[in-house]
């Protein structure tokens, strides 16, 4: 599980310069940007905050996200 202190400071790397880039914590497995919809997987309790990784899942519906994310 990702610590709340970390969740409080993490922002979408794509949006943070122009928008808030706030992230929703989804099923302890994903961080979803409220602005652009990119979805960042959490693997072994480590958020993978790479824009390319978020791009892979951007068009996937939230309810279709695999839990746990593929590794």
Rosetta constraint file for C-alpha pairs under 8 A:
AtomPair CA 1 CA 28 HARMONIC 6.37 0.50
AtomPair CA 1 CA 45 HARMONIC 5.42 0.50
AtomPair CA 2 CA 6 HARMONIC 6.99 0.50
AtomPair CA 2 CA 7 HARMONIC 7.05 0.50
AtomPair CA 2 CA 28 HARMONIC 7.49 0.50
AtomPair CA 2 CA 45 HARMONIC 5.52 0.50
AtomPair CA 2 CA 46 HARMONIC 7.11 0.50
AtomPair CA 3 CA 7 HARMONIC 6.52 0.50
AtomPair CA 4 CA 8 HARMONIC 6.10 0.50
AtomPair CA 5 CA 9 HARMONIC 6.82 0.50
AtomPair CA 6 CA 10 HARMONIC 6.20 0.50
AtomPair CA 7 CA 25 HARMONIC 7.87 0.50
AtomPair CA 10 CA 22 HARMONIC 7.66 0.50
AtomPair CA 10 CA 23 HARMONIC 7.38 0.50
AtomPair CA 11 CA 15 HARMONIC 7.76 0.50
AtomPair CA 11 CA 16 HARMONIC 6.12 0.50
AtomPair CA 11 CA 20 HARMONIC 7.45 0.50
AtomPair CA 11 CA 21 HARMONIC 4.98 0.50
AtomPair CA 11 CA 22 HARMONIC 5.38 0.50
AtomPair CA 11 CA 23 HARMONIC 6.17 0.50
AtomPair CA 11 CA 33 HARMONIC 7.82 0.50
AtomPair CA 12 CA 16 HARMONIC 5.77 0.50
AtomPair CA 12 CA 21 HARMONIC 4.70 0.50
AtomPair CA 12 CA 22 HARMONIC 6.58 0.50
AtomPair CA 12 CA 23 HARMONIC 6.75 0.50
AtomPair CA 12 CA 33 HARMONIC 5.99 0.50
AtomPair CA 12 CA 38 HARMONIC 7.98 0.50
AtomPair CA 12 CA 49 HARMONIC 7.31 0.50
AtomPair CA 13 CA 21 HARMONIC 7.43 0.50
AtomPair CA 13 CA 49 HARMONIC 6.93 0.50
AtomPair CA 13 CA 50 HARMONIC 7.25 0.50
AtomPair CA 13 CA 51 HARMONIC 6.47 0.50
AtomPair CA 14 CA 21 HARMONIC 7.63 0.50
AtomPair CA 14 CA 51 HARMONIC 6.23 0.50
AtomPair CA 15 CA 19 HARMONIC 5.40 0.50
AtomPair CA 15 CA 20 HARMONIC 6.81 0.50
AtomPair CA 15 CA 21 HARMONIC 4.91 0.50
AtomPair CA 15 CA 35 HARMONIC 7.16 0.50
AtomPair CA 15 CA 36 HARMONIC 7.22 0.50
AtomPair CA 16 CA 20 HARMONIC 5.53 0.50
AtomPair CA 16 CA 21 HARMONIC 4.76 0.50
AtomPair CA 19 CA 35 HARMONIC 7.39 0.50
AtomPair CA 20 CA 35 HARMONIC 7.58 0.50
AtomPair CA 21 CA 33 HARMONIC 6.06 0.50
AtomPair CA 21 CA 34 HARMONIC 6.63 0.50
AtomPair CA 21 CA 35 HARMONIC 6.00 0.50
AtomPair CA 21 CA 36 HARMONIC 7.99 0.50
AtomPair CA 22 CA 33 HARMONIC 5.80 0.50
AtomPair CA 22 CA 34 HARMONIC 5.70 0.50
AtomPair CA 22 CA 35 HARMONIC 7.23 0.50
AtomPair CA 23 CA 31 HARMONIC 5.65 0.50
AtomPair CA 23 CA 32 HARMONIC 5.12 0.50
AtomPair CA 23 CA 33 HARMONIC 4.47 0.50
AtomPair CA 23 CA 34 HARMONIC 5.79 0.50
AtomPair CA 24 CA 31 HARMONIC 5.44 0.50
AtomPair CA 24 CA 32 HARMONIC 5.01 0.50
AtomPair CA 24 CA 33 HARMONIC 6.42 0.50
AtomPair CA 24 CA 34 HARMONIC 6.84 0.50
AtomPair CA 25 CA 29 HARMONIC 7.62 0.50
AtomPair CA 25 CA 30 HARMONIC 6.00 0.50
AtomPair CA 25 CA 31 HARMONIC 4.87 0.50
AtomPair CA 25 CA 32 HARMONIC 6.66 0.50
AtomPair CA 26 CA 30 HARMONIC 5.05 0.50
AtomPair CA 26 CA 31 HARMONIC 6.09 0.50
AtomPair CA 26 CA 32 HARMONIC 7.19 0.50
AtomPair CA 27 CA 67 HARMONIC 7.64 0.50
AtomPair CA 28 CA 42 HARMONIC 7.54 0.50
AtomPair CA 29 CA 41 HARMONIC 5.99 0.50
AtomPair CA 29 CA 42 HARMONIC 4.97 0.50
AtomPair CA 29 CA 43 HARMONIC 7.30 0.50
AtomPair CA 29 CA 67 HARMONIC 6.27 0.50
AtomPair CA 29 CA 68 HARMONIC 5.91 0.50
AtomPair CA 29 CA 69 HARMONIC 6.59 0.50
AtomPair CA 30 CA 39 HARMONIC 6.45 0.50
AtomPair CA 30 CA 40 HARMONIC 5.55 0.50
AtomPair CA 30 CA 41 HARMONIC 4.58 0.50
AtomPair CA 30 CA 42 HARMONIC 5.47 0.50
AtomPair CA 30 CA 47 HARMONIC 7.80 0.50
AtomPair CA 30 CA 69 HARMONIC 7.79 0.50
AtomPair CA 31 CA 39 HARMONIC 5.71 0.50
AtomPair CA 31 CA 40 HARMONIC 5.03 0.50
AtomPair CA 31 CA 41 HARMONIC 6.44 0.50
AtomPair CA 31 CA 42 HARMONIC 7.36 0.50
AtomPair CA 31 CA 47 HARMONIC 7.59 0.50
AtomPair CA 32 CA 37 HARMONIC 6.06 0.50
AtomPair CA 32 CA 38 HARMONIC 5.84 0.50
AtomPair CA 32 CA 39 HARMONIC 4.48 0.50
AtomPair CA 32 CA 40 HARMONIC 6.30 0.50
AtomPair CA 33 CA 37 HARMONIC 4.90 0.50
AtomPair CA 33 CA 38 HARMONIC 5.46 0.50
AtomPair CA 33 CA 39 HARMONIC 6.50 0.50
AtomPair CA 37 CA 58 HARMONIC 5.82 0.50
AtomPair CA 38 CA 54 HARMONIC 4.75 0.50
AtomPair CA 38 CA 55 HARMONIC 5.98 0.50
AtomPair CA 38 CA 57 HARMONIC 6.42 0.50
AtomPair CA 38 CA 58 HARMONIC 4.41 0.50
AtomPair CA 38 CA 59 HARMONIC 7.98 0.50
AtomPair CA 39 CA 53 HARMONIC 7.80 0.50
AtomPair CA 39 CA 54 HARMONIC 4.79 0.50
AtomPair CA 39 CA 55 HARMONIC 7.41 0.50
AtomPair CA 39 CA 57 HARMONIC 5.49 0.50
AtomPair CA 39 CA 58 HARMONIC 5.78 0.50
AtomPair CA 40 CA 47 HARMONIC 6.84 0.50
AtomPair CA 40 CA 48 HARMONIC 5.92 0.50
AtomPair CA 40 CA 49 HARMONIC 5.98 0.50
AtomPair CA 40 CA 50 HARMONIC 7.58 0.50
AtomPair CA 40 CA 53 HARMONIC 6.37 0.50
AtomPair CA 40 CA 54 HARMONIC 4.87 0.50
AtomPair CA 40 CA 57 HARMONIC 7.55 0.50
AtomPair CA 41 CA 47 HARMONIC 6.04 0.50
AtomPair CA 41 CA 48 HARMONIC 5.71 0.50
AtomPair CA 41 CA 49 HARMONIC 7.88 0.50
AtomPair CA 41 CA 53 HARMONIC 7.80 0.50
AtomPair CA 41 CA 54 HARMONIC 7.81 0.50
AtomPair CA 41 CA 69 HARMONIC 5.96 0.50
AtomPair CA 42 CA 46 HARMONIC 5.26 0.50
AtomPair CA 42 CA 47 HARMONIC 4.21 0.50
AtomPair CA 42 CA 48 HARMONIC 5.91 0.50
AtomPair CA 42 CA 69 HARMONIC 7.06 0.50
AtomPair CA 43 CA 47 HARMONIC 6.39 0.50
AtomPair CA 43 CA 48 HARMONIC 7.15 0.50
AtomPair CA 43 CA 68 HARMONIC 7.82 0.50
AtomPair CA 43 CA 69 HARMONIC 6.91 0.50
AtomPair CA 43 CA 71 HARMONIC 7.08 0.50
AtomPair CA 48 CA 53 HARMONIC 7.22 0.50
AtomPair CA 49 CA 53 HARMONIC 7.21 0.50
AtomPair CA 49 CA 54 HARMONIC 7.32 0.50
AtomPair CA 50 CA 54 HARMONIC 6.39 0.50
AtomPair CA 51 CA 55 HARMONIC 6.09 0.50
AtomPair CA 52 CA 56 HARMONIC 6.50 0.50
AtomPair CA 53 CA 57 HARMONIC 7.15 0.50
AtomPair CA 54 CA 58 HARMONIC 6.12 0.50
AtomPair CA 60 CA 64 HARMONIC 6.42 0.50
AtomPair CA 60 CA 65 HARMONIC 6.66 0.50
AtomPair CA 61 CA 65 HARMONIC 6.68 0.50
AtomPair CA 65 CA 69 HARMONIC 7.50 0.50
AtomPair CA 66 CA 70 HARMONIC 7.20 0.50
